[in-house]
């Protein structure tokens, strides 16, 4: 009996296992939508055939075929009667009722699955998980604050073609992106362009197929600003690597944040990738704009697809024509360069260059079909005025904020500025970290020859910190979007605007104080002369209106004329739109909307790869670039000249006239919007007060400079004599050596504090004797402390006589400790030169 019970348990256990195995396999298959459809078909077949067989079995008068049809109608209709043989007894009615009940359950299952499938499909459509079936479209990978601006530029580019398709792939939901797009761009402003959003990862090839990336004419890869620059570039590099494994019909444009990573992306891209280093471009634009007010607005007019943009085309009609005559043959465009047969682009070439048949002309025009060669316009330019010799002055530039690419800006500034210029940097970055950050970026501060760095520690959005520096001293100011605020663009814009308004307010108040002091001094001198106390002052007939009080102009607009140029970086396009609607804010500073500029460049390179080479040339440290120069250099007061006449005079200086800024007192900036590629080039104008927008540099400017210096005595270059003090300047230590020195100084400071005054002086003298013995030279002459010490000086006290080379120059804190340079008690900020 026990053996039989065990065998029965085993048999039951085996049956239970098989049942569980069957349900497991069934669940695995039924979890897939394909097998769900198969299961529904089999179930419907069994219900219909089984119900027909049972009905024909209990009703002898009904055949199997008729019973099957009756079962099918009962399952489909769910009602009884009205068929071949209606149920008339208990058996037939029982079978019919069971078939109807099973049919109801069956259709409930079908209805549930259908509803679920419809919901899943609608959800997929809302989330953008379906595939895009397009070709010759633009694909954007990623969603950042530049995305909306980029879409806007592509819409402008597609307008001449009647519209186009933009496919966007990113992690954000389709509904969210649709909502942001509808808030930023109105429906009527799409101009035939359709924007399609798809949700997915740009790291996965299967998601890339959703936007038909292989059939796209161009692909742009945006950098994630939420990540650190190196991590963001690493992600872009991985995306480029995935794209390089696909057979793409178009080219790829990648946004890079660190210039050092650009070469690696080009290597992975295999010649099909163009890179745009966003930080580097914006830094150069800001630096060029602050030195020439109005230049930021000129670049904004040329970049992008609103108005005029760059085009390259070959014209056989120019074969054998001198380049300087080409401009007179294009009344609707501005020629700025040549693309040679080998693909090299030369901007502002030699004006006597003879055009070849295979040369392509680079122009600025409204569209590629709005210009064509015309008969040469004949005009006499006349004689240009002799420009005065202008010698460069020392500049004092204030940097408000800290940027990661500060190295490139300082190197470019070192080439532009005269020797002895200063760059003052105010930021929250501690002084002890700044040298390390500059070294990490590849800049040795000691290698700068023309500029000297002066560091200030403080928050630029706080008045008490800004008031510690002389804001009237600076010749220009650049307000950067601080590196620590880049993650929150609204917070960054708020800080930049607060810094701008504080600087202007402090300037105005200090100017009022200076005028009041000048007035008081002038009145005092006049009273002394009236009393006969100062006959040596000479004849004073009154206060001159032209010279003003104390040498300050009495013109009521003098305050505006004395304003130092300021360029403020703005990240959020909404902030830029608010500024455009506020004339008072526009009058305070030039605003450079960095994300807008980068988006325009990305869009232009997407549409035409040639533009990348043009922009590289225009934004490079050397070569051709745009400039804003007053018209007085080319026109005499009251002289009426046409655009072509002024353009020919500019050619005499090796420059190309691309437009002008017309003065307008009603505008807050003093000028109307830049007029690029004027449509009235033959209309005479009086150019008084105009500012000429030029393309300068390049081979033509080199020829002009050589002709200008020909026959003149060569100026001997100033030779720097290395004095003993210069030869023994401070040696730069690496990180490990600096740690050792700091440890030694800390231990020495503890020991010295434990000594009496006289032993302390002798110990300091011994330390200096060791240092001056050849290990490390801090300075040649050090003041003695208390008149004692060994030969070679005593230990510096950090007072007024302390040499700058030995200790940091500190303001706002205790002068006896170099540690106070990073912030003294009481809110004072450090200044290190």
TORDO-778078 format. One record per residue (C-alpha): residue number from 1; residue in one letter; x, y, z. Coordinates in steps of 0.1 Angstrom, whole numbers. Layout:
BEGIN
NUM	a	X	Y	Z
...
# end
This chain:
BEGIN
1	x	0	0	0
2	x	28	24	9
3	x	45	17	-25
4	x	12	24	-43
5	x	8	57	-25
6	x	43	67	-34
7	x	38	58	-71
8	x	5	77	-71
9	x	23	108	-56
10	x	50	105	-83
11	x	24	102	-110
12	x	5	132	-96
13	x	38	151	-93
14	x	47	143	-128
15	x	13	155	-140
16	x	16	187	-120
17	x	50	194	-135
18	x	38	188	-170
19	x	8	211	-163
20	x	31	239	-150
21	x	55	234	-179
22	x	26	237	-203
23	x	13	269	-187
24	x	49	283	-186
25	x	53	277	-224
26	x	19	291	-231
27	x	26	322	-211
28	x	59	327	-230
29	x	41	326	-263
30	x	10	345	-254
31	x	31	374	-241
32	x	39	382	-277
33	x	12	400	-298
34	x	18	377	-328
35	x	10	345	-309
36	x	-20	362	-292
37	x	-35	366	-327
38	x	-28	329	-334
39	x	-44	319	-301
40	x	-76	339	-309
41	x	-79	323	-343
42	x	-75	288	-328
43	x	-100	296	-301
44	x	-126	309	-325
45	x	-122	278	-347
46	x	-126	255	-317
47	x	-157	273	-304
48	x	-174	273	-338
49	x	-165	237	-348
50	x	-170	223	-313
51	x	-203	241	-308
52	x	-216	229	-342
53	x	-207	193	-335
54	x	-224	193	-301
55	x	-255	209	-315
56	x	-257	185	-344
57	x	-253	156	-318
58	x	-282	166	-296
59	x	-305	176	-326
60	x	-307	148	-352
61	x	-325	170	-376
62	x	-294	194	-378
63	x	-264	185	-399
64	x	-228	192	-388
65	x	-225	220	-413
66	x	-257	236	-402
67	x	-248	233	-366
68	x	-214	249	-372
69	x	-231	278	-390
70	x	-256	282	-361
71	x	-227	282	-336
72	x	-209	308	-356
73	x	-239	331	-357
74	x	-246	326	-320
75	x	-210	335	-312
76	x	-211	365	-335
77	x	-246	378	-328
78	x	-250	366	-292
79	x	-287	360	-296
80	x	-309	328	-299
81	x	-334	320	-326
82	x	-339	330	-361
83	x	-316	304	-377
84	x	-319	271	-395
85	x	-333	251	-366
86	x	-340	271	-335
87	x	-334	253	-302
88	x	-366	236	-292
89	x	-357	213	-263
90	x	-336	213	-232
91	x	-306	197	-248
92	x	-304	221	-278
93	x	-311	251	-257
94	x	-283	241	-233
95	x	-258	237	-260
96	x	-269	270	-276
97	x	-266	288	-243
98	x	-231	275	-236
99	x	-220	286	-271
100	x	-234	321	-266
101	x	-217	324	-232
102	x	-184	312	-245
103	x	-188	336	-275
104	x	-194	365	-251
105	x	-162	356	-232
106	x	-143	352	-265
107	x	-153	386	-278
108	x	-145	402	-244
109	x	-110	389	-248
110	x	-108	401	-284
111	x	-122	435	-274
112	x	-96	439	-246
113	x	-68	430	-269
114	x	-80	453	-296
115	x	-83	482	-272
116	x	-49	475	-257
117	x	-34	474	-292
118	x	-50	506	-302
119	x	-38	523	-270
120	x	-3	510	-275
121	x	-3	524	-311
122	x	-17	558	-300
123	x	9	559	-272
124	x	36	551	-297
125	x	24	578	-320
126	x	23	603	-291
127	x	58	593	-280
128	x	72	593	-315
129	x	84	557	-317
130	x	73	551	-353
131	x	97	554	-382
132	x	101	584	-405
133	x	99	576	-442
134	x	116	606	-458
135	x	147	615	-479
136	x	168	647	-484
137	x	157	659	-450
138	x	177	674	-421
139	x	182	653	-389
140	x	190	668	-355
141	x	203	644	-328
142	x	198	658	-293
143	x	176	684	-276
144	x	193	715	-260
145	x	186	752	-256
146	x	201	756	-292
147	x	175	732	-307
148	x	147	756	-312
149	x	170	783	-326
150	x	185	757	-350
151	x	150	746	-362
152	x	142	783	-368
153	x	172	788	-390
154	x	165	756	-411
155	x	130	769	-416
156	x	144	801	-430
157	x	168	781	-452
158	x	140	760	-466
159	x	117	789	-474
160	x	131	794	-509
161	x	125	757	-517
162	x	90	757	-505
163	x	97	740	-472
164	x	113	708	-461
165	x	115	681	-433
166	x	133	683	-400
167	x	135	650	-381
168	x	145	653	-344
169	x	157	623	-323
170	x	161	627	-285
171	x	152	613	-251
172	x	125	639	-243
173	x	89	631	-251
174	x	73	641	-283
175	x	45	659	-266
176	x	69	680	-246
177	x	90	690	-277
178	x	59	698	-297
179	x	47	720	-269
180	x	80	739	-267
181	x	81	743	-304
182	x	46	757	-307
183	x	54	782	-280
184	x	86	793	-297
185	x	75	793	-334
186	x	39	801	-345
187	x	22	779	-370
188	x	22	805	-398
189	x	60	809	-394
190	x	69	773	-404
191	x	67	784	-441
192	x	61	749	-454
193	x	86	731	-432
194	x	74	701	-412
195	x	91	692	-379
196	x	89	655	-369
197	x	99	643	-334
198	x	110	608	-325
199	x	119	595	-291
200	x	150	573	-287
201	x	187	572	-280
202	x	212	585	-305
203	x	236	559	-293
204	x	216	530	-307
205	x	215	522	-344
206	x	179	509	-342
207	x	168	543	-329
208	x	188	561	-356
209	x	168	543	-382
210	x	136	559	-369
211	x	146	592	-384
212	x	158	577	-418
213	x	193	589	-410
214	x	209	572	-440
215	x	187	591	-465
216	x	192	625	-448
217	x	211	653	-466
218	x	227	665	-434
219	x	229	654	-397
220	x	237	677	-368
221	x	249	663	-335
222	x	243	687	-306
223	x	264	687	-274
224	x	246	681	-241
225	x	252	712	-220
226	x	241	694	-189
227	x	273	674	-189
228	x	309	685	-184
229	x	326	696	-216
230	x	349	665	-218
231	x	320	641	-211
232	x	297	659	-236
233	x	324	656	-263
234	x	329	619	-254
235	x	292	613	-260
236	x	294	632	-293
237	x	324	611	-303
238	x	305	579	-296
239	x	276	591	-318
240	x	300	600	-346
241	x	315	565	-343
242	x	280	550	-347
243	x	273	572	-377
244	x	306	563	-393
245	x	294	527	-395
246	x	263	536	-415
247	x	261	544	-452
248	x	251	581	-450
249	x	240	600	-480
250	x	248	634	-464
251	x	274	649	-442
252	x	275	653	-404
253	x	280	685	-384
254	x	291	680	-347
255	x	291	706	-320
256	x	323	703	-299
257	x	329	722	-267
258	x	366	716	-262
259	x	389	724	-292
260	x	414	698	-281
261	x	388	671	-290
262	x	382	684	-325
263	x	410	665	-342
264	x	398	632	-327
265	x	363	637	-340
266	x	377	644	-375
267	x	397	613	-373
268	x	367	591	-364
269	x	345	609	-390
270	x	366	598	-420
271	x	362	631	-438
272	x	324	633	-436
273	x	322	653	-404
274	x	324	691	-399
275	x	329	704	-364
276	x	318	736	-347
277	x	337	745	-315
278	x	310	766	-298
279	x	329	780	-269
280	x	359	789	-291
281	x	338	807	-317
282	x	318	827	-291
283	x	349	837	-273
284	x	365	851	-304
285	x	333	869	-315
286	x	330	886	-281
287	x	366	896	-281
288	x	364	911	-316
289	x	330	928	-308
290	x	342	945	-277
291	x	371	961	-295
292	x	349	973	-323
293	x	314	982	-310
294	x	286	972	-334
295	x	306	943	-348
296	x	284	917	-329
297	x	253	930	-347
298	x	271	928	-380
299	x	281	892	-375
300	x	245	885	-364
301	x	233	899	-397
302	x	256	879	-419
303	x	253	846	-400
304	x	220	827	-404
305	x	194	827	-432
306	x	175	859	-423
307	x	187	885	-448
308	x	219	878	-466
309	x	242	848	-463
310	x	272	831	-480
311	x	269	815	-514
312	x	295	799	-536
313	x	291	795	-574
314	x	311	793	-605
315	x	305	821	-632
316	x	322	817	-666
317	x	315	854	-673
318	x	343	864	-648
319	x	370	844	-665
320	x	400	868	-670
321	x	384	897	-650
322	x	404	913	-622
323	x	389	906	-588
324	x	386	943	-580
325	x	362	947	-609
326	x	340	918	-599
327	x	323	939	-572
328	x	313	965	-599
329	x	297	936	-619
330	x	275	923	-591
331	x	251	950	-580
332	x	230	925	-559
333	x	259	907	-541
334	x	291	913	-523
335	x	321	892	-535
336	x	343	883	-505
337	x	366	856	-518
338	x	375	828	-542
339	x	373	790	-539
340	x	400	775	-561
341	x	400	743	-580
342	x	417	724	-551
343	x	390	735	-527
344	x	411	761	-508
345	x	391	793	-500
346	x	409	827	-501
347	x	390	856	-485
348	x	399	891	-496
349	x	424	879	-523
350	x	447	903	-541
351	x	426	928	-560
352	x	446	925	-592
353	x	441	887	-592
354	x	427	875	-626
355	x	397	852	-622
356	x	401	817	-638
357	x	375	796	-654
358	x	375	770	-626
359	x	373	795	-598
360	x	342	797	-577
361	x	332	831	-563
362	x	322	834	-527
363	x	296	861	-522
364	x	272	875	-496
365	x	237	876	-512
366	x	201	874	-503
367	x	196	840	-521
368	x	214	819	-547
369	x	190	831	-574
370	x	190	868	-566
371	x	223	878	-583
372	x	241	873	-616
373	x	269	891	-635
374	x	260	924	-650
375	x	279	949	-672
376	x	306	966	-652
377	x	294	998	-634
378	x	316	1028	-643
379	x	323	1053	-615
380	x	352	1076	-604
381	x	360	1070	-567
382	x	380	1102	-563
383	x	409	1106	-539
384	x	406	1093	-504
385	x	416	1114	-474
386	x	451	1107	-459
387	x	444	1087	-428
388	x	464	1099	-397
389	x	490	1076	-382
390	x	474	1058	-353
391	x	496	1043	-327
392	x	482	1016	-305
393	x	475	1025	-269
394	x	477	1003	-239
395	x	444	987	-231
396	x	428	978	-198
397	x	402	951	-203
398	x	379	937	-176
399	x	367	901	-178
400	x	336	895	-156
401	x	333	858	-151
402	x	354	827	-158
403	x	353	806	-190
404	x	367	773	-197
405	x	383	785	-230
406	x	399	815	-214
407	x	432	803	-228
408	x	423	809	-264
409	x	408	843	-257
410	x	440	854	-238
411	x	463	842	-265
412	x	443	860	-292
413	x	442	891	-270
414	x	480	889	-265
415	x	484	891	-303
416	x	460	921	-307
417	x	470	944	-278
418	x	500	967	-274
419	x	527	958	-249
420	x	519	969	-214
421	x	481	962	-217
422	x	463	946	-187
423	x	435	921	-185
424	x	417	922	-152
425	x	397	890	-144
426	x	370	891	-117
427	x	354	857	-108
428	x	346	835	-78
429	x	374	811	-87
430	x	400	812	-59
431	x	434	827	-68
432	x	452	795	-58
433	x	433	776	-85
434	x	435	800	-114
435	x	471	793	-124
436	x	464	755	-123
437	x	432	760	-144
438	x	452	781	-170
439	x	480	755	-170
440	x	454	727	-174
441	x	440	746	-204
442	x	475	748	-220
443	x	484	785	-211
444	x	515	796	-194
445	x	508	831	-180
446	x	545	839	-181
447	x	544	833	-219
448	x	522	863	-225
449	x	543	891	-239
450	x	518	920	-245
451	x	493	916	-217
452	x	495	912	-180
453	x	469	893	-160
454	x	455	910	-129
455	x	432	887	-108
456	x	403	898	-86
457	x	382	874	-65
458	x	346	884	-60
459	x	310	880	-72
460	x	304	903	-102
461	x	267	905	-93
462	x	275	921	-59
463	x	280	959	-58
464	x	305	959	-29
465	x	328	937	-49
466	x	326	957	-80
467	x	332	990	-61
468	x	366	978	-51
469	x	379	981	-86
470	x	382	1013	-107
471	x	356	1007	-134
472	x	365	1040	-151
473	x	400	1028	-157
474	x	390	1001	-182
475	x	389	1007	-220
476	x	365	978	-225
477	x	346	951	-206
478	x	334	915	-215
479	x	308	899	-193
480	x	310	861	-197
481	x	284	835	-189
482	x	302	821	-159
483	x	313	785	-162
484	x	296	775	-129
485	x	263	790	-141
486	x	261	773	-175
487	x	239	745	-163
488	x	211	770	-156
489	x	209	794	-185
490	x	182	816	-169
491	x	204	820	-138
492	x	234	828	-160
493	x	215	855	-179
494	x	203	870	-147
495	x	238	873	-133
496	x	252	887	-165
497	x	225	914	-167
498	x	229	922	-130
499	x	267	926	-136
500	x	261	948	-166
501	x	237	972	-148
502	x	259	974	-117
503	x	289	983	-138
504	x	270	1010	-157
505	x	255	1024	-125
506	x	289	1026	-107
507	x	304	1043	-138
508	x	277	1069	-139
509	x	280	1077	-101
510	x	318	1079	-103
511	x	315	1102	-134
512	x	291	1125	-114
513	x	316	1127	-86
514	x	344	1135	-110
515	x	324	1162	-126
516	x	315	1177	-92
517	x	352	1177	-81
518	x	362	1193	-115
519	x	335	1220	-111
520	x	346	1227	-75
521	x	383	1230	-86
522	x	374	1252	-116
523	x	353	1275	-94
524	x	381	1277	-68
525	x	407	1287	-94
526	x	383	1313	-109
527	x	377	1328	-75
528	x	414	1330	-68
529	x	421	1347	-101
530	x	392	1372	-95
531	x	408	1381	-61
532	x	441	1386	-78
533	x	458	1357	-60
534	x	468	1338	-92
535	x	480	1361	-119
536	x	499	1334	-135
537	x	468	1316	-146
538	x	464	1339	-175
539	x	433	1353	-191
540	x	401	1334	-183
541	x	370	1347	-202
542	x	347	1321	-188
543	x	340	1284	-190
544	x	344	1271	-225
545	x	314	1252	-238
546	x	336	1231	-260
547	x	361	1221	-234
548	x	336	1218	-206
549	x	344	1219	-169
550	x	378	1206	-160
551	x	385	1194	-195
552	x	353	1174	-196
553	x	331	1180	-226
554	x	300	1200	-219
555	x	280	1181	-245
556	x	250	1165	-229
557	x	257	1133	-248
558	x	292	1132	-234
559	x	283	1106	-209
560	x	273	1082	-236
561	x	304	1090	-256
562	x	326	1083	-226
563	x	310	1049	-220
564	x	334	1020	-223
565	x	322	994	-247
566	x	307	963	-230
567	x	298	930	-246
568	x	274	908	-225
569	x	269	871	-233
570	x	233	859	-233
571	x	224	822	-234
572	x	186	821	-234
573	x	168	833	-265
574	x	139	844	-244
575	x	162	869	-226
576	x	174	881	-260
577	x	138	887	-271
578	x	131	907	-239
579	x	162	928	-245
580	x	152	936	-281
581	x	119	950	-269
582	x	136	972	-243
583	x	155	1001	-259
584	x	171	1012	-226
585	x	187	978	-222
586	x	200	979	-258
587	x	216	1012	-252
588	x	236	999	-222
589	x	256	973	-240
590	x	262	951	-270
591	x	246	917	-264
592	x	259	885	-280
593	x	234	858	-279
594	x	259	829	-279
595	x	234	801	-284
596	x	218	819	-313
597	x	252	825	-330
598	x	262	789	-326
599	x	228	777	-339
600	x	232	799	-370
601	x	266	786	-377
602	x	254	750	-373
603	x	225	756	-396
604	x	247	772	-423
605	x	272	744	-422
606	x	244	719	-424
607	x	232	735	-456
608	x	266	740	-471
609	x	299	725	-459
610	x	318	753	-476
611	x	306	778	-450
612	x	327	760	-424
613	x	359	769	-442
614	x	347	805	-446
615	x	340	809	-410
616	x	372	793	-400
617	x	390	819	-420
618	x	370	848	-407
619	x	372	838	-370
620	x	409	827	-370
621	x	435	848	-351
622	x	451	858	-383
623	x	436	862	-418
624	x	406	879	-431
625	x	379	891	-407
626	x	351	916	-404
627	x	357	951	-389
628	x	337	983	-382
629	x	357	1014	-391
630	x	343	1050	-391
631	x	337	1064	-426
632	x	361	1094	-419
633	x	389	1071	-430
634	x	375	1070	-466
635	x	352	1101	-469
636	x	356	1138	-463
637	x	330	1157	-443
638	x	300	1165	-464
639	x	312	1145	-494
640	x	285	1128	-514
641	x	295	1093	-526
642	x	278	1062	-539
643	x	282	1028	-523
644	x	304	1017	-553
645	x	327	1048	-549
646	x	333	1041	-512
647	x	338	1004	-521
648	x	366	1014	-545
649	x	382	1036	-519
650	x	381	1007	-495
651	x	399	986	-521
652	x	427	1011	-521
653	x	433	1001	-484
654	x	431	964	-492
655	x	396	961	-478
656	x	361	950	-491
657	x	331	971	-482
658	x	302	947	-473
659	x	278	972	-457
660	x	274	1001	-433
661	x	259	1014	-400
662	x	237	1045	-406
663	x	235	1069	-377
664	x	201	1075	-361
665	x	196	1096	-330
666	x	162	1079	-324
667	x	178	1045	-319
668	x	191	1037	-285
669	x	224	1024	-299
670	x	228	1055	-321
671	x	227	1035	-353
672	x	201	1017	-374
673	x	203	980	-380
674	x	233	970	-402
675	x	228	974	-439
676	x	246	945	-455
677	x	247	942	-493
678	x	228	975	-499
679	x	203	974	-528
680	x	210	1010	-537
681	x	246	1009	-545
682	x	244	1038	-570
683	x	225	1062	-548
684	x	247	1091	-535
685	x	249	1095	-497
686	x	266	1118	-473
687	x	286	1094	-452
688	x	291	1117	-422
689	x	287	1096	-390
690	x	285	1064	-409
691	x	305	1033	-398
692	x	318	1011	-427
693	x	314	973	-423
694	x	345	958	-439
695	x	363	926	-447
696	x	399	933	-438
697	x	430	912	-436
698	x	439	885	-461
699	x	463	888	-491
700	x	449	922	-503
701	x	456	938	-469
702	x	491	923	-469
703	x	498	939	-503
704	x	485	972	-491
705	x	507	971	-460
706	x	538	963	-481
707	x	531	991	-505
708	x	525	1015	-475
709	x	558	1006	-459
710	x	578	1006	-491
711	x	604	1034	-492
712	x	599	1042	-455
713	x	627	1037	-431
714	x	623	1005	-412
715	x	615	1009	-376
716	x	639	992	-353
717	x	622	967	-332
718	x	624	973	-295
719	x	649	949	-279
720	x	640	938	-245
721	x	670	940	-222
722	x	669	913	-196
723	x	680	931	-165
724	x	692	912	-135
725	x	658	915	-120
726	x	641	900	-151
727	x	667	873	-154
728	x	660	862	-118
729	x	623	863	-120
730	x	600	838	-102
731	x	603	802	-114
732	x	571	784	-121
733	x	567	752	-101
734	x	547	721	-110
735	x	520	707	-88
736	x	541	684	-67
737	x	568	710	-62
738	x	542	735	-51
739	x	529	710	-25
740	x	563	705	-11
741	x	570	743	-9
742	x	536	749	8
743	x	544	723	34
744	x	579	738	40
745	x	564	773	43
746	x	537	761	67
747	x	563	743	90
748	x	586	773	88
749	x	558	797	98
750	x	550	776	128
751	x	586	775	139
752	x	592	812	134
753	x	562	822	155
754	x	577	803	184
755	x	609	824	183
756	x	617	857	199
757	x	621	887	175
758	x	659	887	172
759	x	663	849	167
760	x	634	852	142
761	x	652	878	122
762	x	684	857	121
763	x	664	827	110
764	x	648	846	82
765	x	682	859	71
766	x	695	823	70
767	x	665	812	49
768	x	671	840	25
769	x	708	832	23
770	x	699	796	13
771	x	674	808	-13
772	x	697	833	-28
773	x	724	807	-29
774	x	711	792	-61
775	x	682	770	-51
776	x	654	795	-60
777	x	656	832	-66
778	x	625	852	-57
779	x	638	887	-62
780	x	671	905	-63
781	x	664	931	-37
782	x	644	925	-5
783	x	639	950	22
784	x	654	943	55
785	x	632	937	85
786	x	642	959	114
787	x	674	969	97
788	x	690	935	105
789	x	697	903	86
790	x	724	889	64
791	x	736	904	32
792	x	711	903	4
793	x	683	918	25
794	x	659	907	52
795	x	626	889	53
796	x	598	907	36
797	x	570	918	59
798	x	543	921	32
799	x	540	958	37
800	x	542	985	11
801	x	578	979	3
802	x	574	942	-4
803	x	583	933	-40
804	x	554	921	-62
805	x	575	892	-74
806	x	578	877	-39
807	x	542	879	-27
808	x	508	883	-42
809	x	496	919	-43
810	x	465	918	-21
811	x	437	943	-17
812	x	408	941	7
813	x	424	920	33
814	x	454	917	56
815	x	485	926	37
816	x	507	904	59
817	x	495	871	47
818	x	494	859	11
819	x	466	835	22
820	x	443	866	24
821	x	444	868	-14
822	x	416	843	-16
823	x	393	864	5
824	x	399	884	36
825	x	375	887	65
826	x	350	914	61
827	x	341	905	25
828	x	372	920	8
829	x	383	903	-24
830	x	419	895	-33
831	x	438	911	-62
832	x	468	892	-75
833	x	491	906	-101
# end
